[in-house]
């Protein structure tokens, strides 16, 4: 078996170390020939740096590295271009300041080309470097993680604005040098492409949501099954499961990312770590938990049900300002949500991409709403799941009360039935059951249904008595919708006590068993 390229971001290292490689050079070739200035947004650890590195090796004419790739006999390897590559994740801007970091980086690049720069300010140094390198050939400029000096201060508006102004002046050099540039490619996480940073770069082509390049980063299903076939067999033997079951579980855990609502890809980091460890766990999520985003969700009175399966206008991704963050847009750009489908030309449906992200994100969200120790949460959630499996409603109420007793409430939470409903929805998601919310019938709208192997629970929530909640279920015959399921139907009315900030004892009625 080949080596797994975990954490490797250099194309040359992938090839020389005999690592698995997913050949994307046909797409890179298309980009080079279709234009010359691009912007691509993708989440962290999704292959952006590998893409930049591959571009670098192509333009520098390192033919030997591409012997087994699509582009090998398609490219003029005799024509070489000087490449300016800047990776903002490696320039130590937090330690020495962005201005100093840029000066040091540009000086290092100049030294590599045996050039002495006379200018001392980043923007003028950049301009001088481009012009001097043009004496050899047109310049290729590759900028990776362009927005990191801003994102690193996402909760510090003063410093983020300061860095944004520095970058605006720095990037303003590029448009004036258009005649000197062969190819310009910028990557990042967030969509500042349409804000003041790039006001002078309105010629950039944003390919973030372009269908043609939707699989530029990440692994397709075909990639997974062909390139990693030996690893899949190895995992099957280790876990003692059939190949079809193994593929289904890998897909459930790590697939599902999409930027056009049509083509789906696997997260490379999670997939590679799974093959290395041969265990289904959270790998990508653990590299950087979304603490700031979770706190922002709570601060802005978002509910857990405000995040999943939401239809939004596509235009929200074109307007990005740190002072007015759109949470759903930010969750998409950082990889916690993905585009499940294009509803029409103006709207898309957002949801979690896969089980890894959904489970881990909901865990952190529950921790934000709940003051108790996470180990206690996990223990209670485990027992709560078993109570639903066995339809032990007294135990279910006792455990649910423990979780709700530790929820941190605000004034909106005390008044809102939606808040209680949303926390319950989050809890049920965490214990692994399918829960549907706000289901329409001909007589009304069911608050929620939960399906287990033996039971279908039909739930109604009311701020007030559980009896009134059950009454609404029965008056509207909500159970009629599930007659054909051939499972025992359990009607459950759950009341919420605003004074005690907790759930009242559910009123339960079983209908039949078939």
C-alpha positions in Angstrom: 0.0 0.0 0.0 1.1 3.6 -0.6 1.7 6.1 2.2 -1.2 8.2 3.5 -0.4 11.9 2.9 -1.8 13.1 6.3 -0.9 16.7 6.9 1.3 16.9 3.7 0.5 20.0 1.6 3.3 19.9 -0.9 2.7 18.2 -4.2 6.4 17.3 -4.6 6.4 15.6 -1.2 3.3 13.6 -2.1 5.0 12.3 -5.3 8.6 11.7 -3.9 7.2 9.9 -0.8 5.1 7.5 -2.8 1.8 8.7 -1.3 -1.7 8.3 -2.6 -2.5 11.2 -5.0 -5.9 12.1 -6.5 -5.1 13.6 -9.9 -6.7 17.0 -10.3 -4.4 18.3 -13.0 -7.0 18.2 -15.7 -9.0 20.7 -13.8 -6.0 22.9 -13.1 -5.2 22.8 -16.9 -8.8 24.0 -17.6 -8.4 26.9 -15.2 -5.1 28.0 -16.7 -6.5 28.0 -20.2 -9.9 29.5 -19.3 -8.6 32.6 -17.6 -5.9 34.0 -15.4 -7.3 35.5 -12.2 -9.2 33.3 -9.7 -10.5 33.1 -6.2 -11.5 29.9 -4.4 -13.0 29.5 -1.0 -12.9 26.2 0.8 -12.8 25.1 4.5 -9.6 24.4 6.4 -7.8 21.1 5.6 -9.6 20.6 2.4 -6.8 20.7 -0.1 -6.4 24.4 -0.9 -2.7 24.4 -0.2 -2.2 21.2 -2.2 -3.9 22.9 -5.2 -1.6 26.0 -4.8 1.5 23.7 -4.5 0.5 21.8 -7.7 0.1 25.1 -9.6 3.5 26.1 -8.5 5.2 22.9 -9.8 3.4 23.2 -13.1 4.4 26.7 -13.8 8.0 26.1 -12.7 8.2 23.3 -15.2 8.9 20.4 -12.9 7.9 17.8 -15.5 9.3 14.8 -13.7 6.8 15.1 -10.8 3.9 14.8 -13.2 4.9 11.6 -15.0 1.7 9.7 -13.9 -0.8 12.5 -14.2 -3.2 13.7 -16.8 -1.3 16.9 -17.6 2.1 15.2 -18.3 1.8 15.2 -22.1 -0.5 18.3 -22.3 1.8 21.0 -20.9 4.7 22.9 -22.4 7.3 22.1 -19.8 10.0 24.1 -21.5 8.4 27.4 -20.7 9.0 28.3 -17.0 7.6 31.1 -15.1 8.8 32.9 -11.9 6.3 32.0 -9.1 5.5 34.3 -6.1 3.8 32.1 -3.5 2.6 33.5 -0.2 1.0 31.3 2.4 -0.6 33.6 5.1 -0.9 30.6 7.5 2.9 30.5 7.7 4.1 34.2 7.9 3.8 34.6 11.7 1.6 37.7 11.4 0.4 37.3 15.0 3.9 37.2 16.5 5.5 40.1 14.7 2.6 42.0 13.1 1.2 41.8 9.6 3.3 44.6 8.2 6.6 43.1 9.5 5.6 39.6 8.4 4.9 40.7 4.8 8.2 42.6 4.6 10.0 39.5 5.8 8.2 37.2 3.4 8.8 39.4 0.4 12.4 39.8 1.3 12.8 36.0 1.5 11.1 35.5 -1.9 13.4 38.2 -3.4 16.5 36.5 -2.0 15.4 33.3 -3.6 15.5 35.0 -7.0 18.7 36.8 -6.1 16.9 40.2 -6.2 17.6 43.1 -3.9 14.5 45.2 -3.1 14.9 48.9 -2.5 11.4 49.6 -1.2 10.6 49.1 2.5 6.8 49.0 2.6 4.8 45.8 1.7 2.8 47.2 -1.1 5.7 48.9 -2.9 7.9 45.9 -2.2 5.4 43.7 -3.8 5.1 45.9 -6.8 8.9 46.1 -7.2 9.3 42.4 -6.9 6.7 41.7 -9.7 8.3 44.2 -12.0 11.8 42.9 -11.5 10.7 39.3 -12.0 8.9 40.2 -15.2 12.3 40.7 -16.8 12.5 36.8 -16.9 8.9 36.1 -17.9 5.4 37.0 -16.8 4.8 36.3 -13.1 2.6 33.6 -11.5 1.2 34.8 -8.1 -0.3 32.2 -5.7 -1.7 33.4 -2.5 -2.9 30.8 0.0 -5.2 31.5 3.0 -5.4 35.2 2.0 -7.9 36.0 4.8 -6.1 34.4 7.8 -4.8 37.7 9.2 -8.5 38.7 9.4 -10.1 35.5 10.5 -7.6 35.1 13.3 -9.1 38.2 14.8 -12.7 37.4 14.0 -13.7 38.3 17.6 -11.4 41.4 17.7 -12.9 43.9 15.2 -10.2 46.5 15.8 -7.3 44.3 14.8 -9.2 42.6 12.0 -10.0 46.0 10.5 -6.4 47.0 10.9 -5.2 43.9 9.0 -7.8 44.4 6.4 -6.5 47.8 5.5 -3.0 46.5 5.3 -4.1 43.7 2.9 -6.2 46.1 0.9 -3.1 48.2 0.2 -1.1 45.1 -0.5 -3.5 43.6 -3.0 -4.2 46.9 -4.7 -0.8 46.4 -6.5 -2.1 43.4 -8.4 -4.6 45.0 -10.8 -2.0 47.6 -11.9 0.3 44.8 -12.8 -2.2 42.8 -14.9 0.0 43.0 -18.0 2.9 41.4 -16.0 0.9 38.5 -14.5 0.5 35.2 -16.2 -1.7 33.6 -13.6 -3.2 34.8 -10.3 -4.8 32.3 -7.8 -6.0 33.2 -4.3 -7.5 30.8 -1.8 -9.2 31.4 1.5 -12.1 30.4 3.8 -14.3 33.4 4.0 -15.8 35.5 1.2 -14.1 38.8 1.4 -13.8 38.8 -2.4 -16.7 41.2 -2.7 -15.8 43.5 0.2 -13.4 46.4 0.4 -10.3 44.2 0.4 -10.8 43.4 -3.2 -12.4 46.6 -4.4 -9.5 46.9 -6.8 -9.7 43.3 -7.9 -13.1 43.2 -9.5 -11.6 41.1 -12.3 -11.1 38.1 -10.1 -13.3 35.1 -11.2 -14.8 33.5 -8.1 -15.0 29.7 -8.7 -16.2 28.8 -5.2 -19.7 27.7 -6.3 -18.8 26.9 -9.9 -20.2 23.5 -10.9 -17.3 22.8 -13.3 -14.7 23.1 -10.5 -16.9 21.8 -7.6 -14.6 18.8 -7.1 -11.3 20.6 -7.4 -10.8 20.0 -3.7 -11.9 16.8 -1.9 -12.4 13.2 -3.0 -15.3 12.1 -5.2 -16.9 8.7 -4.7 -15.0 7.4 -7.7 -11.7 8.7 -6.3 -12.4 6.9 -3.0 -13.2 3.5 -4.5 -10.5 3.5 -7.2 -7.5 5.2 -5.6 -8.0 3.8 -2.0 -9.3 0.3 -3.0 -6.5 -1.5 -1.1 -7.1 0.7 2.0 -10.8 -0.1 1.9 -10.2 -3.8 1.8 -7.7 -3.4 4.7 -10.4 -1.7 6.8 -13.0 -4.3 5.9 -10.6 -7.0 7.1 -9.8 -5.1 10.3 -13.4 -4.4 11.2 -14.7 -7.7 9.8 -17.4 -6.1 7.7 -18.5 -6.4 4.1 -17.2 -4.0 1.6 -20.6 -2.6 0.8 -21.2 -1.9 4.5 -17.8 -0.3 4.9 -18.4 2.0 1.9 -21.8 3.0 3.2 -20.4 3.9 6.7 -17.4 5.9 5.2 -19.9 7.8 3.1 -22.2 8.4 6.1 -19.3 9.8 8.2 -17.1 11.7 5.8 -18.9 12.4 2.5 -21.5 15.1 1.6 -19.7 18.3 1.1 -21.0 20.2 -1.9 -20.7 23.7 -3.3 -23.1 23.4 -6.2 -25.8 21.1 -4.6 -25.0 18.4 -7.2 -21.5 17.0 -6.9 -20.4 15.7 -3.5 -16.9 15.1 -2.1 -15.2 13.6 0.9 -13.2 15.6 3.4 -9.6 14.6 2.7 -8.3 15.0 6.2 -11.1 13.0 7.8 -10.9 10.2 5.2 -7.1 9.8 5.4 -7.2 9.7 9.2 -9.9 7.1 9.0 -7.8 4.8 6.8 -4.8 5.3 9.2 -6.7 4.5 12.4 -9.4 2.2 10.9 -12.0 3.6 13.3 -15.0 5.8 12.7 -14.3 9.0 14.7 -14.3 12.8 14.4 -11.0 13.7 12.8 -11.5 16.9 10.8 -13.7 18.4 13.5 -11.2 17.8 16.3 -8.5 19.9 14.5 -10.3 23.2 15.4 -13.6 23.2 17.3 -15.9 26.1 16.4 -16.0 27.8 19.8 -16.4 31.3 18.4 -19.2 30.3 16.1 -21.1 28.4 18.8 -20.9 31.3 21.1 -22.1 33.6 18.3 -25.1 31.4 17.7 -26.0 31.7 21.3 -25.4 35.4 21.4 -27.6 36.1 18.4 -30.4 34.0 19.8 -30.2 31.4 17.1 -31.8 28.1 18.0 -30.4 24.6 16.9 -33.4 24.3 14.5 -32.4 27.6 12.9 -29.2 25.9 11.5 -30.3 22.6 9.9 -32.1 22.2 6.6 -32.5 25.9 5.9 -33.3 27.5 2.6 -31.5 30.8 2.1 -31.0 33.2 -0.7 -27.7 32.8 -2.6 -27.0 36.5 -2.2 -26.0 36.0 1.5 -22.7 34.6 0.4 -21.8 37.8 -1.6 -22.1 40.1 1.4 -19.5 39.5 4.1 -18.6 41.9 6.9 -17.1 41.0 10.3 -19.2 43.6 12.0 -22.4 41.9 10.7 -21.6 38.2 10.3 -24.3 36.1 8.7 -24.0 32.9 10.7 -25.3 30.6 8.1 -22.9 32.0 5.5 -20.0 31.6 7.9 -21.0 28.0 8.8 -21.0 27.2 5.1 -17.6 28.8 4.4 -16.0 27.1 7.4 -17.3 23.6 6.4 -19.9 23.1 9.2 -22.8 23.4 6.7 -22.9 22.6 3.0 -25.2 23.1 0.0 -27.6 20.2 -0.1 -29.4 21.4 -3.2 -30.1 24.4 -5.4 -33.8 25.1 -4.8 -33.9 27.5 -7.7 -31.6 30.1 -9.3 -31.8 32.3 -6.3 -32.0 29.9 -3.3 -30.1 27.0 -1.9 -30.8 24.5 0.9 -28.1 24.3 3.6 -27.5 21.4 6.1 -24.8 19.5 7.8 -22.6 17.6 5.3 -22.3 14.3 7.2 -22.5 12.5 10.5 -19.1 13.6 11.7 -19.9 17.3 11.5 -23.5 17.0 12.6 -22.7 14.9 15.7 -19.6 16.9 16.8 -21.2 20.3 16.1 -24.4 19.4 18.1 -22.2 18.2 21.0 -20.5 21.6 21.2 -23.8 23.4 20.8 -25.4 21.4 23.6 -22.4 22.2 25.8 -22.9 25.9 25.1 -26.6 25.7 26.2 -25.8 23.3 29.1 -23.8 24.2 32.1 -23.1 20.6 33.3 -20.0 18.5 32.7 -19.9 16.9 29.3 -19.2 13.4 30.7 -22.5 13.7 32.6 -24.2 14.7 29.4 -22.9 11.7 27.6 -24.0 9.3 30.3 -27.5 10.8 30.5 -27.8 10.8 26.7 -26.9 7.1 26.5 -29.6 6.2 29.1 -32.1 8.5 27.4 -31.6 6.6 24.1 -32.3 3.3 25.8 -35.4 4.7 27.5 -36.8 5.6 24.1 -35.8 2.2 22.7 -37.7 0.5 25.5 -40.5 3.1 25.7 -39.9 3.7 29.4 -41.5 7.1 29.7 -40.9 7.6 33.4 -37.2 7.1 32.9 -37.3 9.2 29.8 -38.8 12.1 31.8 -36.4 11.8 34.6 -33.4 11.9 32.3 -34.8 14.7 30.2 -35.4 16.8 33.3 -31.7 16.4 34.2 -30.6 17.8 30.9 -33.1 20.7 30.9 -32.2 21.6 34.5 -28.8 22.6 33.4 -29.8 24.6 30.3 -28.8 28.3 30.5 -31.9 30.4 29.7 -32.2 33.9 28.6 -35.5 35.9 28.6 -36.3 34.7 25.1 -35.8 31.2 26.2 -38.2 31.6 29.1 -41.0 32.8 26.8 -40.4 30.8 23.7 -41.9 27.4 22.9 -39.5 27.2 20.0 -36.6 27.4 22.3 -37.7 24.4 24.4 -38.6 22.5 21.2 -35.2 23.3 19.7 -33.2 22.1 22.7 -35.3 18.9 22.7 -34.6 18.5 18.9 -30.9 18.9 19.6 -30.9 16.3 22.4 -32.7 13.7 20.2 -30.3 14.3 17.3 -27.4 13.7 19.7 -28.7 10.3 20.8 -28.8 9.1 17.2 -32.4 8.9 16.3 -34.1 10.3 13.3 -36.2 13.2 14.3 -38.4 15.2 11.9 -39.5 18.6 12.9 -42.5 20.7 11.9 -44.2 18.1 9.7 -47.2 19.3 7.8 -50.5 17.3 7.7 -53.9 18.2 6.2 -55.1 19.3 9.7 -52.0 21.0 11.1 -48.3 20.7 11.8 -46.7 18.1 14.0 -44.0 19.5 16.2 -41.8 16.4 15.9 -41.7 12.7 15.3 -39.0 10.2 16.4 -38.7 6.8 14.9 -37.0 3.8 16.6 -37.0 0.2 15.6 -40.3 -0.6 17.3 -42.0 2.8 17.9 -43.0 6.0 16.3 -43.3 8.8 18.8 -45.5 11.7 17.8 -44.7 14.8 20.0 -46.3 18.1 20.7 -44.7 20.8 22.8 -46.6 23.4 24.8 -45.5 26.1 27.3 -48.0 25.0 29.8 -49.5 21.6 30.5 -48.6 18.3 28.9 -52.4 17.5 28.7 -53.0 20.4 26.4 -50.1 19.2 24.2 -51.6 15.7 23.9 -55.0 17.1 23.3 -53.8 18.9 20.1 -52.2 15.7 18.8 -55.5 13.8 19.2 -57.8 16.5 17.9 -55.8 16.8 14.7 -55.4 13.0 14.2 -51.6 13.4 13.6 -51.2 9.7 13.9 -53.1 9.0 10.7 -50.0 9.9 8.7 -48.1 6.9 10.1 -50.6 4.1 10.0 -48.8 2.3 7.2 -45.5 2.1 9.2 -46.7 -1.0 11.1 -45.1 0.2 14.3 -46.6 1.0 17.7 -47.5 4.7 17.7 -46.9 6.6 20.9 -48.5 10.0 21.3 -46.5 12.2 23.7 -47.6 15.6 24.9 -44.7 17.5 26.6 -45.4 20.7 28.6 -42.7 23.2 29.6 -42.8 24.9 33.0 -41.6 28.5 32.6 -41.3 29.1 36.3 -39.0 26.0 36.9 -37.5 26.2 33.4 -37.9 22.5 32.9 -40.1 19.8 31.3 -43.3 18.7 32.9 -44.0 14.9 33.0 -45.1 13.9 29.5 -48.6 12.6 29.0 -48.4 9.5 26.9 -50.9 7.4 25.0 -50.2 4.2 23.0 -52.4 3.5 20.0 -51.7 0.1 18.6 -49.2 -2.5 17.6 -49.2 -4.3 14.2 
